[in-house]
Amino acid sequence: MSTSKIFADAKSAIADLVDGDAIMSGGFGLSGNPEHLIEALLDSGRTNLTIISNNCGNQGKGLAILLQNRQVAAWKGSFMGGNPDIQQQHAEGTVDVELIP
């Protein structure tokens, strides 16, 4: 395991993540999201993730791609409105939601 916080690429940056880990993500709405890291998480196939973020993306963009791929077990954030994926999965009981004002 490297002690450096600088990685060659997004895949290397998430290499130590395992199923069930919690991930805190920056961004506001669809602005400022770590798109390369989100894509690397999608490709990694990691599941049962807890996402801590202002929102969880929307309509297949941002963190919503992880929801659509059923990799998210829980989301903690302040705004879920307008995201049909998290609304549906929360209603189904497949994603826990904690709203943080």
Buried (B, 14 or more C-beta within 10 A) or exposed (E): EEEEEEEEEBBEBBEEBEEEEEBEBEBEBBEEBBBEBBBBBBEBEBBEBBBBBBBBBBEEBBBBBBBBBEBBBBBBBEBBEEBEBBBEBBEEEEBEBEEEE
